[in-house]
Amino acid sequence: MATRNWYHVVVMPIVVVLPNRVYGGFNDGDFQYWSSAKVRFDINKDWYGTVEEEFRIGDDAERLYYRHTDLGVVTSLADWLTLGLNFRHIAERGTGRDWKWENRPHINLTFKGKLAGLTLSDRSRFEYRDKYNAKDMWRYRNKFTVKFPWELTPLKLKPYVAEEIYIDLDQSGINRNRLYSGVSMKLSDNLSGNIYYLWQASSSGHQWNDIHTLGTQLEFRF
């Protein structure tokens, strides 16, 4: 697992533009905006369901290039462990106008705990990527999150940091790394929000490409 260098994460969106090469249709250092909304609803006392929509705008936050719909069910196996079974349908495009599709079922195991007042979670995701006009593949993702006990401002903002690594299982080594820093908030009894900054580094061959993202999330619970 990658070393978690939390000192690289700051609680504000800092945009660094380094337009020296192109990867995946975006300049290195591209600024993006990601927006998602999720609905969570109880199925019974042991299971709940989720429906999520996400949109991503790249090229300095001027062009929609990605959207997905994710359906899932989650159950608690123990106080410290949950299991999620999901299916995600993705539409994505590069520099052209044509959209490419991907179906992505994934399984999620999330370990939870507390240490010295911090809330910790470690999510392992195994996903099968059924890609349009490309080789199908398996991928493993691990996301480790630390939530701090503080409540900032009258809005009671709760800060957190996280790191996520990606490993294609038919290749060797880490080919993507994400660092998050953000704040979550409870807007009402049934609505919560999240604002975050994300730095992502992705590899292609021997090159690495960075993006800087401002993200917002809403979650409705019923």
C-alpha positions as CSV (number, residue, x, y, z in Angstrom):
1,M,0.0,0.0,0.0
2,A,1.3,3.5,-0.9
3,T,2.8,5.6,1.9
4,R,0.2,8.1,3.0
5,N,1.9,11.5,2.8
6,W,-0.8,13.6,4.4
7,Y,1.3,16.7,4.3
8,H,0.7,16.9,0.5
9,V,-3.0,17.5,1.2
10,V,-4.3,21.0,1.9
11,V,-7.9,22.1,2.8
12,M,-8.4,24.4,-0.2
13,P,-8.4,23.9,-4.0
14,I,-5.0,25.0,-5.3
15,V,-4.8,24.9,-9.0
16,V,-1.4,24.3,-10.7
17,V,-1.5,24.4,-14.5
18,L,1.5,22.7,-16.2
19,P,0.5,22.4,-19.9
20,N,3.6,20.6,-21.1
21,R,2.0,17.3,-22.4
22,V,-1.3,15.8,-23.2
23,Y,-2.6,12.5,-21.7
24,G,-6.2,11.2,-22.1
25,G,-7.2,14.4,-23.9
26,F,-6.3,16.8,-21.0
27,N,-3.2,18.9,-20.4
28,D,-1.0,17.9,-17.5
29,G,-2.3,20.0,-14.6
30,D,-5.8,20.3,-15.9
31,F,-8.4,21.8,-13.6
32,Q,-11.7,20.0,-13.3
33,Y,-15.1,20.1,-11.5
34,W,-16.8,17.0,-10.4
35,S,-20.4,16.9,-9.1
36,S,-22.4,14.0,-7.7
37,A,-25.7,13.3,-6.0
38,K,-26.7,10.1,-4.1
39,V,-29.9,8.8,-2.7
40,R,-29.8,6.3,0.1
41,F,-32.9,4.4,1.2
42,D,-33.6,1.6,3.6
43,I,-34.6,-1.8,2.2
44,N,-34.9,-3.6,5.5
45,K,-33.1,-3.6,8.9
46,D,-30.0,-5.3,7.4
47,W,-29.8,-3.7,3.9
48,Y,-30.0,-0.3,2.3
49,G,-29.8,0.7,-1.3
50,T,-28.0,3.6,-3.1
51,V,-28.4,5.4,-6.4
52,E,-25.7,7.8,-7.5
53,E,-25.2,10.2,-10.5
54,E,-21.9,11.9,-11.2
55,F,-20.7,14.4,-13.8
56,R,-17.1,15.5,-14.5
57,I,-16.2,18.6,-16.4
58,G,-12.6,18.9,-17.7
59,D,-10.5,21.2,-20.0
60,D,-10.3,23.8,-17.3
61,A,-13.9,23.0,-16.2
62,E,-15.4,23.8,-19.6
63,R,-16.3,20.5,-21.2
64,L,-18.4,17.6,-19.9
65,Y,-16.4,14.4,-20.6
66,Y,-17.7,11.9,-18.0
67,R,-20.9,10.7,-16.4
68,H,-22.0,7.6,-14.5
69,T,-25.0,6.0,-12.8
70,D,-24.2,3.7,-9.9
71,L,-26.7,1.3,-8.3
72,G,-25.9,-0.6,-5.1
73,V,-27.0,-2.4,-2.0
74,V,-25.0,-2.4,1.2
75,T,-25.2,-4.5,4.4
76,S,-23.4,-4.5,7.7
77,L,-21.5,-7.7,8.4
78,A,-20.2,-6.3,11.8
79,D,-19.9,-3.0,13.6
80,W,-16.6,-2.6,11.9
81,L,-17.3,-4.1,8.4
82,T,-19.7,-3.4,5.6
83,L,-20.2,-5.2,2.2
84,G,-21.5,-3.3,-0.9
85,L,-22.5,-4.8,-4.2
86,N,-22.8,-2.3,-7.0
87,F,-23.2,-1.9,-10.8
88,R,-21.9,1.3,-12.5
89,H,-22.7,2.4,-16.1
90,I,-20.2,4.9,-17.4
91,A,-20.1,7.2,-20.5
92,E,-16.8,8.9,-21.2
93,R,-15.1,10.7,-24.1
94,G,-11.6,12.0,-24.8
95,T,-10.7,14.7,-27.3
96,G,-13.5,13.8,-29.8
97,R,-17.2,14.0,-29.6
98,D,-17.9,10.2,-29.5
99,W,-18.9,8.7,-26.2
100,K,-17.6,5.3,-25.1
101,W,-19.4,3.1,-22.7
102,E,-18.3,0.9,-19.8
103,N,-20.2,-1.4,-17.5
104,R,-18.5,-1.8,-14.2
105,P,-19.8,-4.2,-11.5
106,H,-17.9,-3.8,-8.2
107,I,-17.7,-5.3,-4.8
108,N,-16.7,-3.1,-1.8
109,L,-15.5,-4.2,1.7
110,T,-15.1,-1.3,4.1
111,F,-13.4,-1.6,7.5
112,K,-14.2,1.0,10.1
113,G,-12.8,2.0,13.4
114,K,-11.7,4.8,15.8
115,L,-8.3,5.8,17.1
116,A,-7.5,8.7,19.4
117,G,-10.7,10.5,18.4
118,L,-10.2,10.0,14.7
119,T,-12.7,8.1,12.6
120,L,-10.9,5.7,10.2
121,S,-12.2,3.7,7.2
122,D,-10.4,1.5,4.7
123,R,-12.4,0.5,1.6
124,S,-11.2,-2.3,-0.7
125,R,-13.0,-2.3,-4.1
126,F,-12.7,-5.0,-6.7
127,E,-14.2,-4.0,-10.0
128,Y,-14.7,-5.7,-13.4
129,R,-14.3,-3.2,-16.3
130,D,-16.5,-4.3,-19.3
131,K,-15.2,-1.7,-21.7
132,Y,-16.5,-0.7,-25.1
133,N,-14.2,-1.7,-28.0
134,A,-11.3,-2.4,-25.6
135,K,-9.9,-5.3,-23.5
136,D,-11.9,-6.1,-20.4
137,M,-10.0,-6.1,-17.1
138,W,-10.1,-6.4,-13.3
139,R,-8.9,-3.6,-11.1
140,Y,-8.4,-3.2,-7.3
141,R,-8.8,0.1,-5.5
142,N,-8.1,0.9,-1.9
143,K,-9.3,4.1,-0.2
144,F,-8.1,5.1,3.3
145,T,-10.0,7.9,5.0
146,V,-9.3,9.8,8.2
147,K,-12.1,12.0,9.6
148,F,-11.2,14.5,12.3
149,P,-13.4,15.1,15.4
150,W,-13.5,18.9,15.0
151,E,-16.6,20.9,14.0
152,L,-15.6,24.1,12.2
153,T,-17.7,27.3,11.8
154,P,-21.4,27.5,12.7
155,L,-22.1,25.1,9.8
156,K,-20.2,22.4,11.9
157,L,-17.9,21.4,9.0
158,K,-16.1,18.2,9.7
159,P,-12.7,18.0,7.9
160,Y,-11.2,14.8,6.5
161,V,-8.3,13.6,4.3
162,A,-8.1,10.5,2.2
163,E,-5.8,8.6,-0.2
164,E,-6.9,6.1,-2.9
165,I,-4.7,3.9,-5.0
166,Y,-5.5,2.0,-8.2
167,I,-4.0,-1.3,-9.4
168,D,-4.8,-3.0,-12.7
169,L,-4.6,-6.7,-11.8
170,D,-3.3,-7.7,-15.2
171,Q,-0.3,-5.3,-14.8
172,S,2.1,-4.6,-12.0
173,G,2.4,-1.6,-9.7
174,I,0.2,1.4,-8.9
175,N,-1.1,3.3,-12.0
176,R,-3.2,5.9,-10.3
177,N,-3.1,7.8,-7.0
178,R,-5.6,10.2,-5.5
179,L,-5.3,12.5,-2.5
180,Y,-8.4,14.1,-1.1
181,S,-9.0,16.9,1.4
182,G,-12.4,18.2,2.2
183,V,-15.2,19.0,4.7
184,S,-18.5,17.3,5.2
185,M,-21.6,18.9,6.6
186,K,-25.1,18.0,7.7
187,L,-27.6,20.3,5.9
188,S,-30.8,18.8,7.3
189,D,-32.0,15.6,8.9
190,N,-32.1,13.9,5.5
191,L,-29.5,15.8,3.5
192,S,-25.7,15.9,3.9
193,G,-23.0,17.6,1.8
194,N,-19.3,17.4,1.0
195,I,-16.9,19.8,-0.6
196,Y,-13.4,18.5,-1.5
197,Y,-10.2,19.1,-3.3
198,L,-8.7,16.2,-5.2
199,W,-5.2,15.8,-6.7
200,Q,-4.9,12.8,-9.1
201,A,-1.8,11.4,-10.8
202,S,-2.3,8.7,-13.5
203,S,0.3,6.8,-15.5
204,S,0.4,5.8,-19.1
205,G,3.5,4.0,-20.1
206,H,6.3,5.9,-18.5
207,Q,4.4,9.2,-18.2
208,W,2.4,10.6,-15.3
209,N,-0.4,13.1,-15.7
210,D,-1.9,15.3,-12.9
211,I,-5.3,16.8,-12.6
212,H,-6.6,19.1,-9.9
213,T,-10.3,18.9,-9.0
214,L,-12.9,20.8,-7.0
215,G,-15.7,18.4,-6.1
216,T,-19.2,18.7,-4.5
217,Q,-21.4,15.9,-3.3
218,L,-25.0,15.7,-2.0
219,E,-26.5,12.7,-0.2
220,F,-30.3,12.3,0.5
221,R,-31.4,9.7,3.0
222,F,-34.9,8.2,3.3
